[in-house]
Amino acid sequence: FSVAHAANDSTYLPISHLTHCTSKRLTHMSATTPPSPPQRLAAPPSHSSNKLRNSTPIRSFNRKDFSIRCEFENSQRWTVRCVSGTDPIHIILKPPSIPMASAAVLGSSRKNSKRVCLFYCNEMKDLAERIASQSDAIELRSITWRTFEDGFPNLFISNAHGIRGQHVAFLASFSSPGVIFEQLSVIYALPKLFVSSFTLVLPFFPTGTSERMEDEGDVATAFTLARILSNTPVPRGGPTSLVIFDIHALQERFYFGDNILPCFESGIPLLLNRLQQLPDSDNISIAFPDDGAWKRFHKQLQHFPMIVCAKVREGDQRIVRIKEGNPAGRHVVIVDDLVQSGGTLTECQKVLAKHGAQKISAYVTHGIFPNRSWQRFSHDKGGSPENGMTYFWITDSCPQTVKEVKDKKPFEVLSLAAPIAAALQI
């Protein structure tokens, strides 16, 4: 006899290794068809770690389909199917059926990953679905986003009792002041539902460019938003985790209070992966539009030749110049954390082309592009880097922009789904 797992019928094991298929010992075996006269089977090899409980002979059976019921110490029942017409006879071992919920838990425990209930705002639905597709341990949950007649939010969290004791996350998008209040209401409500832990994923921290007070009376809205998020109620498992990608000013990590644990991630690994796929990946140089971008990203891109640009004042004008590096004959990729109107990028593009760049592309983690300013970037089909970009990569941190630039060259979207799914396992 030989035995094979049902998942791989082409692999056969000696019958002496039957009990290796489970972690429990075989205690009883019976057949549904009458056996032929007894024939004692050779004893299992001495190296077997799971031996039969007694030495009762196992009989040989007629060569036709039949079922064998195997009972193990854990009271589970396994089905063993005989494959007829073969020499020797083969037995296929099928595990007992497991309910879907139990199977999901079993699968996640094998992968050593925690189950996460992921809620999301309407704008982030597409990204949420991509995140959930990354792991069976992530389950999407819904929120009803309604408004009263006066326009104020009328919200409902579905199956609120069902998330008690669960790891819960919320995928937010603060794309405009008008959507922040309703999402803050949900963010404050979820940790109060007796959840085990709470993670807030805010890929783009929108007020990050407003962190300075240069004149008396300036309001640092980045600090204000950080204080609001820092007052998120503490769930049972401890402080809320806040996941942000490429925050504009690194010092903003110190704006958050002790009730929230900011986790700062980066989209640069997505760019690195994409650059490796290019046919001219060995001819890439990285350009930074200013010293701030260099300080933020140069350590992650240090194996590329680098070019640093800077704005200098000439009379009443501020002109972009190359501070260091040589773009001649290279495919130059301009890297920054975000783009608004795109004025700095276009000026940087012109000076790089003037100094001999063969191709010019750009990457920004957050493509904000207010007032459809993305339209100022055209596609260079070859030979005119001063007028167009070969590629313009953005992530899906700003979902409204993603919808607008979809299938429009030179834009390509690098999804944050995989790094977000990984961050939810922290």
C-alpha positions as CSV (number, residue, x, y, z in Angstrom):
1,F,0.0,0.0,0.0
2,S,0.9,3.6,-0.3
3,V,-0.9,6.8,0.8
4,A,-1.0,10.3,-0.8
5,H,-2.4,13.6,0.4
6,A,-5.5,14.6,-1.6
7,A,-3.9,18.0,-2.4
8,N,-1.1,16.2,-4.3
9,D,-2.2,12.9,-5.8
10,S,1.1,12.4,-7.6
11,T,3.1,12.0,-4.4
12,Y,2.8,8.7,-2.6
13,L,4.1,7.7,0.8
14,P,4.5,4.3,2.4
15,I,1.5,3.1,4.4
16,S,3.8,3.1,7.4
17,H,3.9,6.9,7.2
18,L,0.1,7.2,7.3
19,T,0.1,8.7,10.7
20,H,2.6,11.4,9.6
21,C,-0.2,13.1,7.8
22,T,-1.6,14.4,11.1
23,S,-0.2,15.4,14.4
24,K,-2.4,12.8,16.2
25,R,-2.0,9.0,16.4
26,L,-4.2,6.6,14.4
27,T,-6.4,4.7,16.8
28,H,-8.8,2.8,14.5
29,M,-9.2,2.0,10.9
30,S,-12.2,0.2,9.3
31,A,-13.4,-0.4,5.8
32,T,-16.8,-0.2,4.2
33,T,-16.3,-3.3,2.0
34,P,-15.5,-6.8,3.2
35,P,-11.8,-7.4,3.4
36,S,-10.1,-10.4,1.8
37,P,-8.2,-12.9,4.0
38,P,-5.7,-11.3,6.4
39,Q,-2.2,-10.5,5.3
40,R,0.1,-9.1,7.9
41,L,1.9,-5.8,6.9
42,A,5.5,-5.2,7.7
43,A,6.2,-3.3,10.9
44,P,6.7,0.5,10.5
45,P,10.3,1.7,10.4
46,S,11.9,2.5,13.7
47,H,12.5,6.1,12.8
48,S,8.7,6.8,12.6
49,S,7.7,9.3,15.3
50,N,4.0,8.4,15.2
51,K,3.5,4.7,15.5
52,L,0.2,2.7,15.5
53,R,-1.2,2.3,18.9
54,N,-1.3,-1.5,18.7
55,S,0.0,-4.2,16.5
56,T,-3.4,-5.4,15.1
57,P,-2.8,-6.6,11.5
58,I,-4.0,-4.4,8.7
59,R,-5.7,-6.4,6.0
60,S,-5.3,-6.0,2.3
61,F,-8.5,-5.2,0.3
62,N,-10.0,-5.9,-3.1
63,R,-9.0,-3.7,-6.0
64,K,-12.1,-1.6,-6.2
65,D,-13.2,1.8,-4.8
66,F,-14.0,1.8,-1.1
67,S,-13.8,4.2,1.8
68,I,-11.8,3.8,5.0
69,R,-12.7,5.7,8.1
70,C,-9.7,6.7,10.3
71,E,-10.3,7.9,13.8
72,F,-7.6,9.8,15.6
73,E,-7.0,10.8,19.2
74,N,-8.6,14.2,18.6
75,S,-11.8,12.6,17.5
76,Q,-11.5,13.9,13.9
77,R,-12.5,11.6,11.1
78,W,-10.4,11.4,8.0
79,T,-11.6,9.9,4.7
80,V,-9.3,7.6,2.8
81,R,-10.1,6.8,-0.8
82,C,-8.6,3.8,-2.6
83,V,-7.5,4.2,-6.2
84,S,-8.2,0.9,-8.0
85,G,-6.5,-0.6,-11.0
86,T,-3.0,0.3,-9.8
87,D,-0.1,-1.8,-8.6
88,P,0.4,-1.3,-5.8
89,I,-2.9,0.0,-4.5
90,H,-2.8,3.7,-3.6
91,I,-4.7,5.4,-0.9
92,I,-5.6,9.1,-0.9
93,L,-5.9,10.8,2.5
94,K,-8.4,13.6,2.7
95,P,-8.7,15.7,5.9
96,P,-11.9,16.2,7.8
97,S,-14.0,19.2,6.6
98,I,-13.5,22.4,8.5
99,P,-16.1,25.2,8.7
100,M,-15.2,28.3,6.7
101,A,-14.7,30.5,9.7
102,S,-12.5,27.9,11.4
103,A,-10.6,27.4,8.2
104,A,-9.9,31.1,7.9
105,V,-8.6,31.3,11.4
106,L,-6.5,28.1,10.9
107,G,-5.0,29.6,7.7
108,S,-4.2,32.9,9.3
109,S,-2.6,31.2,12.3
110,R,-0.4,29.1,10.0
111,K,0.7,32.3,8.4
112,N,1.2,33.9,11.8
113,S,-0.8,36.9,10.8
114,K,-3.5,38.8,12.7
115,R,-7.1,39.2,11.4
116,V,-7.9,42.9,10.7
117,C,-11.3,44.4,10.1
118,L,-10.7,47.3,7.7
119,F,-13.2,50.1,7.4
120,Y,-12.8,52.9,4.9
121,C,-14.2,56.2,3.6
122,N,-16.0,56.3,0.3
123,E,-13.0,57.9,-1.5
124,M,-10.7,55.0,-0.5
125,K,-13.0,52.2,-1.6
126,D,-10.8,51.1,-4.5
127,L,-7.6,51.2,-2.5
128,A,-9.3,49.3,0.4
129,E,-10.3,46.6,-2.0
130,R,-6.7,46.3,-3.3
131,I,-5.4,46.1,0.3
132,A,-7.9,43.3,1.1
133,S,-6.7,41.4,-1.9
134,Q,-3.2,41.4,-0.6
135,S,-4.1,39.1,2.4
136,D,-6.8,36.7,3.5
137,A,-6.3,38.1,7.0
138,I,-7.8,41.5,6.0
139,E,-11.6,41.7,6.0
140,L,-13.5,44.7,4.6
141,R,-16.2,46.2,6.8
142,S,-18.7,48.9,5.7
143,I,-19.9,52.2,7.1
144,T,-23.1,53.9,6.0
145,W,-22.3,57.5,5.1
146,R,-25.4,59.5,5.3
147,T,-26.3,63.2,6.0
148,F,-29.2,64.9,7.8
149,E,-31.2,67.5,5.9
150,D,-29.0,70.2,7.4
151,G,-25.9,68.6,5.8
152,F,-24.3,67.2,9.0
153,P,-23.2,63.6,9.1
154,N,-25.6,60.8,9.9
155,L,-23.3,57.8,10.2
156,F,-23.8,54.1,11.0
157,I,-21.1,51.4,11.7
158,S,-22.4,48.1,10.5
159,N,-22.2,45.1,12.8
160,A,-20.7,47.1,15.7
161,H,-21.0,44.1,18.1
162,G,-19.1,41.9,15.6
163,I,-15.9,43.8,16.0
164,R,-15.5,43.5,19.7
165,G,-12.2,42.0,20.6
166,Q,-11.0,42.4,17.0
167,H,-8.1,44.3,15.4
168,V,-9.7,47.2,13.6
169,A,-8.3,49.7,11.1
170,F,-9.7,52.7,9.2
171,L,-8.5,53.9,5.9
172,A,-8.9,57.7,5.7
173,S,-8.6,60.4,3.1
174,F,-8.6,64.0,4.3
175,S,-8.7,65.3,0.7
176,S,-10.7,68.4,1.7
177,P,-11.8,70.1,4.9
178,G,-15.4,69.2,4.1
179,V,-14.8,65.4,4.6
180,I,-12.6,65.6,7.6
181,F,-15.3,66.0,10.3
182,E,-17.3,63.0,9.3
183,Q,-14.2,60.8,9.2
184,L,-13.0,62.1,12.6
185,S,-16.4,61.1,14.0
186,V,-15.8,57.5,12.8
187,I,-12.2,57.6,14.0
188,Y,-13.3,58.6,17.5
189,A,-16.1,56.0,17.5
190,L,-14.3,52.8,16.4
191,P,-11.9,52.5,19.4
192,K,-14.9,52.8,21.8
193,L,-16.4,49.6,20.5
194,F,-14.2,47.4,22.7
195,V,-11.8,46.6,19.9
196,S,-8.5,44.9,20.6
197,S,-6.5,47.5,18.7
198,F,-7.1,50.3,16.4
199,T,-5.0,51.5,13.4
200,L,-5.6,54.7,11.5
201,V,-4.2,54.7,8.0
202,L,-3.9,58.2,6.6
203,P,-1.6,57.8,3.6
204,F,-1.4,61.6,2.9
205,F,-1.2,64.0,5.9
206,P,-2.8,67.0,4.1
207,T,-1.7,69.9,6.3
208,G,1.9,68.9,6.3
209,T,3.0,71.9,4.2
210,S,1.5,74.3,6.8
211,E,3.8,73.5,9.8
212,R,5.7,76.8,10.0
213,M,4.9,80.1,11.8
214,E,7.0,82.7,10.1
215,D,4.9,85.7,11.1
216,E,2.9,86.5,14.2
217,G,-0.6,85.4,13.5
218,D,0.3,82.4,11.3
219,V,-1.7,79.3,12.2
220,A,0.2,76.0,12.1
221,T,-2.6,73.8,10.9
222,A,-0.4,70.7,10.7
223,F,0.1,70.9,14.5
224,T,-3.7,71.5,15.0
225,L,-4.6,68.3,13.0
226,A,-1.9,66.3,14.9
227,R,-3.5,67.4,18.2
228,I,-6.9,66.4,17.0
229,L,-5.7,62.9,16.0
230,S,-3.7,62.6,19.2
231,N,-7.0,62.7,21.2
232,T,-8.4,59.6,19.5
233,P,-9.8,57.4,22.3
234,V,-7.4,54.7,23.5
235,P,-8.7,51.2,22.6
236,R,-8.3,48.2,24.9
237,G,-4.9,47.2,23.4
238,G,-3.2,50.5,23.9
239,P,-2.6,53.7,21.9
240,T,-3.8,54.0,18.3
241,S,-1.3,53.3,15.5
242,L,-1.2,56.0,12.8
243,V,0.2,55.0,9.4
244,I,1.4,57.9,7.2
245,F,3.4,57.8,4.0
246,D,6.2,60.3,3.3
247,I,5.1,63.1,5.6
248,H,6.2,66.5,4.3
249,A,8.2,67.7,7.3
250,L,10.0,65.2,9.3
251,Q,9.7,67.2,12.5
252,E,5.9,66.7,12.4
253,R,6.4,63.3,14.0
254,F,6.9,65.2,17.3
255,Y,3.5,67.0,16.9
256,F,1.6,63.9,18.1
257,G,0.7,63.1,21.7
258,D,1.2,59.9,23.7
259,N,-2.2,58.5,22.8
260,I,-1.2,57.8,19.2
261,L,1.8,56.0,17.8
262,P,2.8,57.4,14.4
263,C,4.3,54.9,12.0
264,F,6.0,56.7,9.1
265,E,6.2,54.7,5.9
266,S,7.6,55.6,2.5
267,G,6.6,55.0,-1.1
268,I,10.2,55.0,-2.3
269,P,10.4,51.1,-2.3
270,L,7.7,51.1,-4.9
271,L,9.7,53.5,-7.1
272,L,12.8,51.3,-6.7
273,N,10.9,48.3,-7.8
274,R,9.6,50.1,-10.9
275,L,13.0,51.5,-11.8
276,Q,14.4,48.0,-11.9
277,Q,11.9,47.1,-14.5
278,L,13.0,49.8,-17.0
279,P,15.0,48.8,-20.0
280,D,17.5,51.6,-19.2
281,S,17.7,50.8,-15.4
282,D,21.5,51.0,-15.6
283,N,21.4,54.6,-16.8
284,I,19.2,56.2,-14.1
285,S,20.1,59.3,-12.1
286,I,18.0,60.7,-9.3
287,A,17.4,64.5,-9.1
288,F,16.0,66.4,-6.1
289,P,14.3,69.7,-6.7
290,D,15.7,71.2,-3.4
291,D,17.7,70.4,-0.3
292,G,14.6,69.3,1.5
293,A,13.9,66.5,-0.9
294,W,17.5,65.4,-0.8
295,K,17.5,65.2,3.1
296,R,14.2,63.3,3.0
297,F,15.1,60.6,0.4
298,H,18.8,60.4,-0.4
299,K,19.5,57.6,2.0
300,Q,17.0,55.3,0.3
301,L,18.4,56.2,-3.2
302,Q,22.1,56.4,-2.4
303,H,23.1,53.7,-4.9
304,F,22.0,56.0,-7.8
305,P,24.1,59.0,-9.1
306,M,22.4,62.1,-7.7
307,I,21.7,65.6,-8.9
308,V,20.6,68.3,-6.5
309,C,18.8,71.4,-7.7
310,A,18.2,74.6,-5.8
311,K,16.2,77.8,-6.2
312,V,18.4,81.0,-6.4
313,R,17.2,84.5,-6.6
314,E,18.1,86.7,-9.6
315,G,16.7,90.1,-9.1
316,D,12.9,89.6,-8.5
317,Q,12.9,86.1,-9.8
318,R,13.7,82.7,-8.3
319,I,15.4,80.4,-10.8
320,V,16.1,76.7,-10.5
321,R,19.8,75.8,-11.0
322,I,21.8,72.6,-10.7
323,K,23.7,72.7,-7.4
324,E,25.6,69.4,-7.9
325,G,25.6,66.4,-10.2
326,N,25.6,66.0,-14.0
327,P,22.5,64.9,-16.0
328,A,24.2,64.7,-19.4
329,G,23.1,61.5,-21.3
330,R,21.2,60.1,-18.3
331,H,17.6,59.2,-17.7
332,V,16.9,61.6,-14.8
333,V,14.1,60.9,-12.3
334,I,13.0,63.9,-10.2
335,V,11.9,62.7,-6.8
336,D,9.8,64.6,-4.2
337,D,7.2,63.8,-1.6
338,L,4.3,65.8,-3.2
339,V,3.3,68.0,-6.0
340,Q,0.7,70.8,-6.0
341,S,0.8,73.1,-9.0
342,G,3.9,71.5,-10.5
343,G,5.8,74.7,-11.0
344,T,9.0,73.6,-9.3
345,L,9.0,70.3,-11.2
346,T,8.6,72.0,-14.6
347,E,11.4,74.4,-13.8
348,C,13.6,71.5,-12.7
349,Q,12.8,69.7,-15.8
350,K,13.8,72.6,-18.0
351,V,17.2,73.0,-16.4
352,L,18.0,69.3,-16.5
353,A,17.1,69.1,-20.2
354,K,19.3,72.2,-20.9
355,H,22.2,70.3,-19.3
356,G,21.8,67.3,-21.6
357,A,19.4,64.9,-19.8
358,Q,18.4,62.2,-22.3
359,K,15.1,61.4,-20.6
360,I,13.3,63.0,-17.7
361,S,10.7,61.4,-15.4
362,A,9.3,62.2,-12.1
363,Y,8.0,60.5,-8.9
364,V,6.0,62.0,-6.1
365,T,4.3,60.0,-3.4
366,H,1.3,62.4,-3.2
367,G,-0.1,63.7,-6.5
368,I,-2.4,66.5,-5.2
369,F,-2.7,68.5,-8.4
370,P,-5.4,71.0,-7.3
371,N,-7.4,72.5,-10.2
372,R,-6.3,69.7,-12.5
373,S,-2.8,71.1,-12.6
374,W,-1.6,67.6,-13.8
375,Q,-2.6,68.8,-17.3
376,R,0.6,70.8,-17.5
377,F,2.7,67.6,-17.8
378,S,2.8,66.2,-21.3
379,H,4.3,62.9,-22.5
380,D,7.7,62.8,-24.1
381,K,7.5,60.1,-26.7
382,G,11.3,60.4,-27.3
383,G,13.7,63.2,-28.0
384,S,12.1,66.2,-26.3
385,P,12.7,66.0,-22.5
386,E,12.4,69.7,-22.1
387,N,8.7,69.5,-23.1
388,G,7.5,66.2,-21.7
389,M,8.1,63.5,-19.2
390,T,8.8,59.9,-20.1
391,Y,7.1,58.7,-16.9
392,F,5.3,60.5,-14.1
393,W,4.8,58.1,-11.1
394,I,2.4,58.8,-8.3
395,T,0.8,56.6,-5.6
396,D,-2.9,56.1,-4.9
397,S,-2.7,58.2,-1.7
398,C,-4.9,60.9,-3.4
399,P,-7.8,58.9,-4.9
400,Q,-9.3,61.8,-6.8
401,T,-6.2,62.4,-8.7
402,V,-5.9,58.7,-9.5
403,K,-9.3,58.8,-11.2
404,E,-8.4,61.9,-13.2
405,V,-5.0,60.6,-14.6
406,K,-6.0,57.0,-15.2
407,D,-4.7,55.8,-18.6
408,K,-3.3,59.2,-19.3
409,K,0.4,59.3,-20.2
410,P,3.0,60.0,-18.8
411,F,1.2,59.1,-15.5
412,E,1.5,55.7,-13.9
413,V,0.0,54.8,-10.4
414,L,2.1,52.7,-8.0
415,S,-0.3,51.3,-5.4
416,L,0.3,51.5,-1.7
417,A,-1.9,48.4,-1.1
418,A,0.9,46.0,-0.4
419,P,2.9,48.3,2.1
420,I,-0.4,49.2,3.8
421,A,-1.4,45.5,4.2
422,A,2.1,44.9,5.7
423,A,1.8,47.8,8.0
424,L,-1.5,46.5,9.4
425,Q,0.4,43.4,10.6
426,I,2.7,45.5,12.8
